[in-house]
Amino acid sequence: MKKILSESVRFKRHRSSIILHLLPISFIFIVWSVVALSPRLCAAADERGNPFVVYAVDGSGEQLLHITVRPNGNQVQVLQEGVLAMPGKPRGIAKHPTQPSIIVTLLGKGAESPRAVTIGNNGDGKLSIVGVSELQDSTGYTSLDRTGGYFLTSSYHDGHFDVYRVKPNGVVGDRVSHQQVAEKYAHSVLTTPDNRFVYVPCVKEFNAIYQYAFDGQTGSVLPLEPFDAKPPHMFGPRHIAYHPDLPYVYFSNEQQLGVSAYRIEKDGQLAALQHATTIPRRGPYTAGVRGMHASDIAMTGDGKFLFLALRDFVGDEDSVFAFRVAEDGRLSLVSRKRVGNIPWCLRVSPSDSYLLVSESGDEALAVLPIQQNGSLGDAVRMDWGAEVRHMVIQPLSEK
């Protein structure tokens, strides 16, 4: 019995010496792991915790909605802070690239011309109208160039785009360029990140991507040769997303139900890289008949993921598709997320942590977390009105 006990004691002492011997190594590994991983963990927590502001145009209420999104760990609060009455029915909205101000376009009534309303704040988050300007032609999609010195609008119904000068106070001034690109269906207009070129995609029967050189000093535009990048027949390029660092541009294809990727050459010409499809169409496109149509497109600020919205006007296929973006600009499908009825506008939060979707058929705003692999989590929703489709986002600090 004593021998057995002594052997047991010897074994326990031996085991203890092994543990004590390994303890420093384990301790060092644990400390290293915490030090190495904690910045990433803290960064993730900080990103999820950064509040931001959403401004959305409400056509039926003739007002601008002011909403704050406040993440808190795995939860998020969506709060309507207030509204600002508009002197007419708002349609488009664009954020100034360097100032905490926005420009909202108003539809003209009868003989009344469309107008542009510049909205700023007094530093405490309260919005006010800085100025109202008459525009010389019909509008639709709106944007500002990368300096904020020029305001651009495209007309879906009339097939043109215009460039207006922006005054130092953010108010829209004189028109400096008017370009007729097609009979109709000029769907969007947006300058490249270097501000040297601008592209105007057209959908449906006027399927095209028109290419221009853009002068950021004067606002003038010059058609490139060849003028049309010639997308495949009936793809219907609609909205534009640029890679933040690399010379790639992506178009949501309204009729093809997918995304086209192009490389931007040094002379501004577009070279096709890839045409990615989401799901097949139910049937061929028929003019005037509603079906499935892709709508907006959005890319994360780090250029890793791209999102495409698909609207289904006659069924329940409404979805957002997530793609991973490779270094060569090509896309690979990550996931599909079913969302509310008729997703119209997509925006990515300033920290790349959330995708915001205007679900126009459900009259709601949806806030979906972006996972590390680019897939989307479950949405938090807020009801916001019958004619709310378009929105912009600002970090809360810009208020």
N, C-alpha and C positions, 0 to 999 in steps of 0.2 A: 504493500500500500504506500509506504514512504517513497519507494522508487517511482511508483506511478505519479505521486504528488510532485516529486522533484522534477520529473520529466515534464509534467504539466506546467510547473512554474518556469522551467527553462524555456519551454515553448512560448509562454506568455511574454517573458522578457525578450526573447528573440523577435517576436512579433512587434513588441513595443519599440525595439531598436530600429526595426525596419520602418515603422510608421514615423518615428522621430527623424530617421534619415531622409525619408521622402518628403516630410512636411515642408522644408524650405522650398523644394522644387515645386510642390503643389501650390504653396502660398505665392511663389513668384508667378506661376502660371495664372493663378486666379487674379492677382493684382494686374498682370499684363493684360489679361482679357478684359477686365473692367476698364482700364485706361484706354485700350485700343478700341473697344466697342462703344464706350460711353459717349464720345462725340457723335457717333452715328445715331445712337438712341436719343440723345438730347436734341439732335437736329431734327429727327423725325417728330419728336414731341413738340418742338418749337414750331415746325411747319404746320402741324395739325392745329396748333394753338393760335395761329395768326389770324385775327379777324380781318374781314375785307368788306367792301361796300359794293352793292349792285345798284345801278341805275337802269330803269326799264321804262319804255314809253307805253302808255296806256291809251290806245286810240279811242275806245268807247268812253272813257272818263275824261279825255282831253287833258291828261296830266302826266307828270313824270313821277315814277315811284322811286322812293329812297329806301333801300333795304340793307340791313347789316347781317352778315353771316358770321357767327361766333363759334368756332370749333372749341370743344372742351374734351380732350382725351378722345375717346371713341364716339362721342356724341357731338351733335352740332345743333345750334339754335339759329333759326332763320326769323328775323324780326323786321317788320315794316316800321321804319322810323318816321316816315311822313310822306307827303306828296307836295308837288309844286304844280299849280295850275298853269296850263299852256294856253296861249292866245290862239288856239286852233287845234286841229286834229293832228297829233304827232305821227310820224311814219318811220323815219330813220334816226339813228343815234350813232355818234362817233366820239371817241375819247381823244383829247389832245395828248400828243406823245410826251410832252415835257412839262405841261402845266396841269393842275387839278381842275380842269374845266372840260365841258362837253358841248357838242353842237347837236341840236335836235332839229330835224326838218319837219315842216308842217305842210299838209296837203292844201292846195289851193281850192277855193270854193267858187264855182261859176267863173267869172272873169278875174277873180282874185289870183294873184301869182303865188306859187309856192314860196315859203319863207324858211329862213334858217335862224334858230334861236340859240344864242350863246348863253350858257349857264355856268356860273361860278359860285364860290362860297366866300364867306367873310372870315374864314379861319376857325369857326366853331362848328362847322358841319352844316350850317343852315344855307340852303341854296337860294340863289336869286338870279333873275334874268339880267344879264349884262347888256345885251343888245339884240335887236331883231333886224334882219336884212331880207330884202326881196331877192329872190332868185329868178334868173331869166328863162328857165325852162323846167320841164318836168324832172322829177327826181325819183330815186328808189333806194338803192344801196348807197351808203355814204362812208367816207374815210378821210383821214388827213395824211399828208405826206410825212416823211420821217422827221422833218424839222418842225412841223406844225405851221409852216408858213402858207400852206395851200390846202384847200378843202375840195375834195373830189366827190362827184355824184354820178351815178349811172342811172339810165332810165330803162326799165324793163319794158314798158309799153311803147316807147318811141325809139329805142335802139341807139341812143347816143350817150356820151359822157361829157361832163363839164369840169373845168378846173377854175376855182375862185381863189383870189388872194385872201389871206387872213391877216387882219390888222394886229398890231402888238397887244391889244386888249382882248384878243380872241374872237372879235366880231368879224363875220364874213364880209368881205369887200367886193370889188369888181371881178367880173368874170374875165379870165385871161385866155381861155381856150374852150372851144366847142368842137367836138368830134362826132360825126355821124358814122357809126360802125356797121349798122345793119338796119333793116326795116323795124325790127323790134327784138326783144329778149336779150338786151345787154344786161347781164345779171349782176355784175359786180365790177369794182375797179379798185386796185390796190398797188401801191408802189413797192418795189423790191427793198429789202433791208438796207442796201447801199444807196437807195433813192435815185438810181440811174435809169430804171426802166419801170414800165407799168403795163399790166395785162388786163384785157377786158374779155372775159368768157361770155359766150352766148349759148343759150339752150335751145332745145326742140328743133324746129325746122331750120333755124339759123345757126346751127351747130358750128362753133368756131372759137378760137382763142386769138384775139387780135393783140399785136405786139407793138409797143411804142418805146422810143427813147424819151426820158423825162429830164427836164432841166430844173433842178431844185432851186436855182437862183431866180429864174423868171417864171416858172410854172408852165412853160411851153412844152408841147409834146410833138414828136415827129415819128410817123409810121416807119417801122423797120421793113426791110425787104429780105425775104418775103414777109408779107403783112400778116398772114394767117398761119398759125402753127399747125393747122389742119389735124385736129383730133379725129379719131375714128368716127365713122358715120353714126349719127344719132346717139352719141355718148352724152351730149348735153352738159358740158362743163359749166358749173354754177358758181361756187365760192372758192376762195383762194386761201392757202396757208403756206407760209414760207418757212424753210428751215432756219433757225436762228443763227447758225454758224456756217453752214455749208451751202453751196450754190444749187439748192434744190427747191422746187415749188410743187405744190400738190393742189389738185382741183377735185372737188366733189362732183361726181357725174350724176346729174339729175335723172337721166333716162337709163344709163347703163347700170345704175345702182352700185357704184363703186368709186374708186379713187384712181386718178392718173398722176403718175410721178414724172417730172421733167427735170433735166439738168439745165441750168441757166448758163449759156455760153458767155464768153467775155463780151461779145457784141450784142448780148441780150436775146439772141435767138434761143428758142426752147428745143431741146433734144429729148425725145420720148425715152423714158427708162422702163416704165412698167405701167400696166393697166390692171389694177387689182379689182376683183369682183367680190361682192358680199354674198348676195343670193340671186338666183335667176329671176328675171321678170316673169310675170304670169303670162304675158303675151306681148306682141309688138306694140309699140307706141302708136296711139291713135289721137290725132289732134282733137282737143276739147274734151277728152275722156279722162276722168280721174282714175288713178290706180296707185301704184307704188312709185314714190319719187324720193331720191336722196336729196337732202337739204344742206345743212351746214357742215363745216369741217373745222377742226381746231387741233393745234399742236401744243404739247407741253413746252415750257420755256427752256428746258434742257435739250429739246430736240429728240427725245427718246421715244415718245409715243404720239400717235395721231388718232383722232376720233372722227367718225363719220356718222351722221344721223340719217336714218331711213324712215320716211313717213308712209303710212299705209292708209289711204283715204277710204278704202272699201273693205278692209279686213283688220287683223290684229297683229300684223308683223312689225309694228313700230319698235325700232331698236336703235341702239348705238353700238357700232362696231369699233373695237380697239385694235390698232395695228402697232407693231414694233417697227421702228425706223432703223435700218442698218447704216453703217458708215458710208456705203455706196449709194445711199438714198432710197434703196428698195424697201418694200413693205412686206411684212409677214403678219397674218391675222393672229391676234392673241385671243380674243373672245368676242362674244356677242351678248349684250345686255338688253333684255326687254324693258322698255320704258313706257311712260304714259302716252296718251293719244296725240299724234302729230307733233313729234319733236321738231322744232323749227330752228332755234338758235342754240349754238354751243359756245361756252366760254370756259377756259381753264383758270383756276384761282391763281393768284400771284405766286404762291409757293408750290405750284404743281400738285397740290394735295387733293383737289376736288374738281370735278367736272360739273358745270351748271348747264341745265337743259330747260329751255322754255317749252313746256308741253302745251301747245296752243289749243289742242282739242280738249284737254282736261282743264284748261285755264289755270295752270299751276306752274310754279317754279320747282324743279327738282335739283337737289344737291347730292351728288354721288361721290363717295371717296374713291380716289385712284390708288389702287394697290401697287405694290412694288413691281409686279410683273406687267402692269398696265391695264389689268382687268378692273372692272368697276364693281364697287360694293353696293349695298342697298341704299336707296334714296331716302332723304328727308325732304318732305314736300310742304309748300305753302301755296294756298289759293291766292290768285292775284288779279284776275279779271278776264273778260271775254276777248279783248283784243290786245293782249300783251304778247309780243313776239320777240322784239329786239331789245338787247341789253348790252351794257358795258360794265367792266369791273375795275375797281381801283383798290389798292391797299388802304386800310383804314387811316394810316398815317398821312395820306394825301388830303384828308378832309381839312 
